[in-house]
Each structure stands twice: as C-alpha cells, then as structure tokens.
Amino acid sequence: MSKPISRYLKLRIKGGDAKPGPPIAPALGSKGLSQHMMEFCKEFNARTQDRAGQLLRVIITIYEDKSYDFVVKSMPTSVAILDKLKLSKGSAESNKTKVGELTAEDVKEIAAAKMADLNALKLEAAIKMVAGTARSMGVRIKE
C-alpha cells in the first residue's frame, strides 16, 4: 500500500541552481520539511545538471510522514519560446505589437520537447497549443 499524500507543492527553479533560500526555503519550511532542505537541493541539482540555467517546474509530493518525492518537468512553454527568440519578455499588446517570429519547424521542435508535459495525445495537438501560447505572447508563426 502506498503512503498517504499530505499535499503537493509546485515550484519553479533554475536547473542545477537550487539553494536553501527563497523560493525553496519558505515553501519547504512552511510545510514542515525544513530538515530535508539540503537533501532536496543536492538531489535536484544532481538530477538537473544537464539542464543548468533553464527554468524548470518541480512538483513535490509531500507525504503525511513528512517524507517527500519530486518530479522535474520541462521548462514552461512561454520560457521556451522566449529562449528560442532570445527575448526577455513577450508583447504587452499581443494583438497589436509583434515581438518576433517563429517558423513552423521551431514550433514543432518546442512541442516535441514538451510533449510529455502537455495535455495532448498527438504532436499536432501539441503544436497547436504551443502556437497559441506564442500568439498570445505577440509572436507570429511563419508557415
């Protein structure tokens, strides 16, 4: 039988750069896991050495006995789009001001990388999701 789950905790942390400070310390400390903070940081950094510097999503499962488990997800779609275009932020008025242009191949590449984390069964559906995010950021999709 599995352990009873107390709660889930979602954080965004740069790969290979977890330190026992904000945002990790307040999040884990308030859930009673302050004694596991260094252990979490070391394990997270070891798992994400190959993705150093990327902003990653982490879902921590906290059990009732104060043990934990965590899963590292890929970077958010918007961050992947900004990285591809080498921009710092999207457009404030996405329907009027465009900040960049992605090719269909770029969108397909981002969708393929995020396929495991998206709510899509087929690559075509994932491509539509990524394209929608890009449009909402003021990025044109070039066919």
Secondary structure as the mmCIF struct_conf table of DSSP 4:
data_model
#
loop_
_struct_conf.conf_type_id
_struct_conf.id
_struct_conf.beg_label_comp_id
_struct_conf.beg_label_asym_id
_struct_conf.beg_label_seq_id
_struct_conf.end_label_comp_id
_struct_conf.end_label_asym_id
_struct_conf.end_label_seq_id
HELX_LH_PP_P HELX_LH_PP_P1 SER A 2 PRO A 4
STRN STRN1 ILE A 5 LYS A 14
TURN_TY1_P TURN_TY1_P1 GLY A 15 GLY A 16
BEND BEND1 PRO A 20 GLY A 21
TURN_TY1_P TURN_TY1_P2 PRO A 22 PRO A 23
HELX_RH_AL_P HELX_RH_AL_P1 ILE A 24 SER A 30
TURN_TY1_P TURN_TY1_P3 LYS A 31 GLY A 32
HELX_RH_3T_P HELX_RH_3T_P1 SER A 34 HIS A 36
HELX_RH_AL_P HELX_RH_AL_P2 MET A 37 ARG A 47
TURN_TY1_P TURN_TY1_P4 THR A 48 THR A 48
HELX_RH_3T_P HELX_RH_3T_P2 GLN A 49 ARG A 51
TURN_TY1_P TURN_TY1_P5 ALA A 52 GLY A 53
BEND BEND2 GLN A 54 GLN A 54
STRN STRN2 LEU A 55 TYR A 63
TURN_TY1_P TURN_TY1_P6 GLU A 64 ASP A 65
BEND BEND3 LYS A 66 LYS A 66
STRN STRN3 TYR A 68 VAL A 72
HELX_LH_PP_P HELX_LH_PP_P2 LYS A 73 PRO A 76
HELX_RH_AL_P HELX_RH_AL_P3 THR A 77 LEU A 85
TURN_TY1_P TURN_TY1_P7 LYS A 86 LYS A 86
BEND BEND4 SER A 88 LYS A 89
BEND BEND5 ALA A 92 GLU A 93
TURN_TY1_P TURN_TY1_P8 SER A 94 LYS A 96
STRN STRN4 GLY A 100 THR A 103
HELX_RH_AL_P HELX_RH_AL_P4 ALA A 104 LYS A 114
TURN_TY1_P TURN_TY1_P9 MET A 115 ASP A 117
BEND BEND6 LEU A 118 ASN A 119
BEND BEND7 LEU A 121 LYS A 122
HELX_RH_AL_P HELX_RH_AL_P5 LEU A 123 SER A 136
TURN_TY1_P TURN_TY1_P10 MET A 137 GLY A 138
STRN STRN5 VAL A 139 LYS A 142
#
